[in-house]
Amino acid sequence: MFYFIFMLLWSFNVDGKTSNILKLSCEYDPKLIKKESNVPSTNDDQKINSSIICKSFGCNDIVEVNVHDNNNGETEYRLRNSWFDHHGILLDDFLMTENKITINTFVSQAYFLDSYDIDRVTGKTQRTIYRFDDPDFFFNLRKLQENASTDRPLFNNKGKLSLKTIKSFSLEPWETFYFEGKCFEATGV
């Protein structure tokens, strides 16, 4: 029986190789969280409950960027943090220079998009979370899908929706959360 299980596991191809290429330790100031909403509301609705937001999205967080090389030669970059844990979420943009890191995810299955702009020298970080799960967004997205052309597709070849595409079609998020803080490249975290 043991031999059978061993052979069964051994016979499956590994689906590629994943490695961590960036690990950040981030801390955001709850008092600096800002929220924008496209839904008309009263001032009471606009008050920010920073403790709930910090609990949901992580005001103290470990952020990782992992690269996954598939067996078919494709390379994918994924973000892992307290919100997008497990295997992470596929990245649309990832740019790391000597002085700056820019990270943008695709829209997740829960219709959230996470974006980071990090100064590698000072650690100053702007994190933006876009929330798209409202009826107006879905209605506008469905209308765009019906009228989409092949010269200007709405989704990429893997069925993902990017921030660039959303902006180019003038789609608005339901809510946008802005976090300010510091992220530093982590060692031994």
N, C-alpha and C positions, 0 to 999 in steps of 0.2 A: 504494500500500500504506500509506504513512504517513498519507494522508488518511483511509483506511478505519479505521485504528486510532484516529486522533484523533476521528473521528465516533462510533465505537463507545464510547469512553471518555466523550465529552461527552454522549452520549445517556442514560447511566444517571443516575438521580436520586441525589443524595447522601443518605445515610441519616441526616441530622440534623447537628447541630453539637455538638462537644465542647469544653469549656473547663475549665481548671484553676481551682478556686476556693480551694484550700488546699494549701500545701506545707509540710511539717514536716521538720525535721532531728531525728532521734531517736537517743538513745544509752541503752542499758540496761546496768545493772551485772550482769555474769555471775554474781557471787557472791550476788546477791539473787534469782536465779531459783528459783522454787518449783514443785513438781510434785505434783499430787494424782492418784490413780488409783483407780478403783472395782474394779480387779482385785486380789484378794488376792495378796500377794507377800512376799518376804523383804526385810530391810533392804538387802541388797546390790542388789536390783532397784530400790529407790527412790533410790539414789544418782544424782545428776544429773551428766551429762556436759555441762557448760555450753558447752564448745567445739563440740560437735556441735549442740547446741540453737541456739547463736548462728550457726553456719554455716547451719543450716536456715532459721531464722526471722529472722535479722538482728538482732544486738545494736547495730549501727550501721546506721541505715536512713533512707531518704528516704520519707516517707509523703505521698501525694497524694490529694486528693479531687477528682474530676472530675465535672462535671455534663454530661449528654448530653441535648439536646433532640431528640426524635424528630420526624419529619415529621408524625406523627399527633397532636402536641400533648402527648405524655407527656414528663415530665422524670424522668430516672434519675440517681442519684448512685452513683458507683463509687469504690472504694478501690484504689489501687495502692501496693504496697510490694515488698520483696524476695521475699515469699512469693506474693502475688497480683500478678504482673507482667502484662505484655501489655496486655489491655484492662481489667484490674482485675476486682473482684468487686462485685456489686450490693450496695448498702447497704440495710439494714433501717431503721436509725435514724441520723440525722445531725443533731446539734444544736450550733450554735456561738453562744455568747453572748459578752458582753464579757469574762467571766472563765473560761469553761469550754468545752471541746469534748468531745462524746460521739460516738463512732462505733461502730456495730455492723453487721457484715456479715450477710448471710443465710448459711446453711450452704452451703459450696461443693460442687462435684461430687466432691471428694475427702473430703467430710464433715469439714471444718474450719470453724470460725467464729472470727473475729478481732474483738476488742473493745478500745476505747481509752477512757480517762477522763483528760483532760488539763486541768491548771490553766494557763490562758493567762498568768497573771501570774508564777507561779514556775517554770512548765515541768514541774512534778512530774507524772509520768505513770505510770498503771497500765495495762499491756497484758495482756490475758487471751486465751489461745488455747485453744479447746475442740476436742477431737478426738473424733469420734463414730463412727469406722470399726471398731466391734467387733461380733461376732455378736449379743450381747444387745441392743444398740441397734437393729440391723436387725430382730430378731425382734419387739421391742416396737413398733417403728415399723410393721411389717407388721400386727400385731394392731390397732393404732390405726387404720390405714387401712381395715381391714375393717369396723370399727365406727364410722367417722367419720360425723358427721351434717352436714347443711348449715348448721345454726345454729352449729356450732363446727368449722369446717374445720381440717384439719391443715396444709394448704399454702395459700399465697396464690394469687391468680388467675394468677400466672405460674409456679406449681409450686414456689415457694421455701419453705423452712422457716426460721422466725425463732427467735431466742433466747427471745422472749416465749412463743411457742407451745411450744417445748421445755419451758420451765419450767412452763407451765400444765398440761401433760400429765405432769409429773414424770419426764421422760426425763433420764437421767444421761449425761454424757459419759464416754467411756472414760478419757481423760486430760485434765487441765487444767494449763496452764502459766501461771504468773504472772510477769510481768516488771515490774521497777521501774526507773525512770530519768527522763530529762528529754527533752521534745520542745519545740522552739522553732520558731516560724514562720520559715521559711527565706527568705532574700533572696539572690539570686545564686548559689544552689546549683546 
